[in-house]
């Protein structure tokens, strides 16, 4: 994805756009805009039987092989073009000696390149061979019994099978109900592993002090040395990052969603070289900082004093854009309607110069599957707007993804096929889709409407001020 300045396309898109919504008067992200962005969605395969208990990570393409990561089942398979599933890791083979996969994330995730694949497990036992175990903070909030998140390095064979697992890194993992464990993984240009660790706390907690503390690995982006297993903190203050991607084939920019709580779903973008340079540890703001506040999106989150528990937190204020010491999001959004009384979590993002033209990053609400995007010519240096994305139905009608999939919760996870085009799976349906942007004809507006929209576009540009 090429990242450029945004002014030209906003003016152009106003030729057929409806009126842009204004920023909400209450504290929260700006409203999602609608300029008619549209995609086609085509089912191209299946990988599992439909089930509400299915739990899969985003598929991962490594070389010519598409790997399906069954987190709950603790299995890894290769999906071929004819729909065949070939087992790579399962309870009957491929799991390292001494590893006892457990929980809904028994096999957390994988990442790979150049003949090496990293695999992360959640294990109730700690095998031998790890030089060190990264401990949880000493705080009862993390529970009294720990499991372990274990990272192994495998050799990838030509047929996609994995051999010779080598232990690299081990982390104590909280057993708190509903805990955020992250799990996003990405191979860095130097071959080392970037892995996201969640805050390891439950859904009703605003990060604790551990998320901001430099002496632990919770709520962090970590670099794991591919040879020694040495763990280095690259960034702090992330809540629950489940997928890490490169913005394009240059691998110079990394993007990820951080699932929000009270204030905002975040889309974050960071320069790869800046992240790897650990002389400066980037801070995305989640967790209680020295001022007693957690940061979620561009908002302060903390205890509002109205409840009996510290967890009764609320949005307390809006941080200044470019707040010193914190890296603010590339974009932020919240559920349509702005309420927090139902399940909502961001999935993605994904980028592709093959599948998209106006769309830069595509992402979704995990529960409804409804699609959102930033624009391809958005800037890394400002807080960007978020846009609704429609799906073109077989009849040509524009519908939401939720409607397109039959008004059922799909749990979408995004990936790219070997040719670089965008795909998605529905965890619950066991289906695979190909997604591509659709260019719709512009609808001319009366001269007065065009001038009004141009003015609104200028206002939108004024909202997107520097984010650091």
Buried (B, 14 or more C-beta within 10 A) or exposed (E): BEBBEBBEBBBBBBBBBBEBBEEEEEBBBBBBBBBBBBBBBEEEBBBBEEEEEBBBBBBBBBBEBBBBBBBBBBBBBBBBEEEEBBEBBBEEEBBBEEBBBBBEBBBBBBBBBEEBBBBBBBBBEBBEBBEEEBBBBEBEBBBEEBBBBBBBBBEBEEEBBBEEBBBBBBBBBBBBEEBBBBBBBBBBEEEBBBBBBBBBBBBEBBBBBBBBBEEBBBBBBBBBBBEEBBBBBBBBBBBBBBBBBBBBEEBEBBBBBBBBBBBBBBBBBBEBEBBBEBEEBBBBBBBBBEEEBBBBBBBBBBBEEEEEEBBEBBBBEEBEBBBEEBBBBBBBBBBBEEEBEEEBBBBBBBBBBEBBEBBBBBBBBBBBBBBBBBBBBBBBBBBBBBBBBBBBEEEEEBEBBBBBBEEEBBBBBBBBBEEBBBBBBBBBBBBBBBBBBBEBEEEEBEEEBBEBBBEBBEEBBEBBEEBB
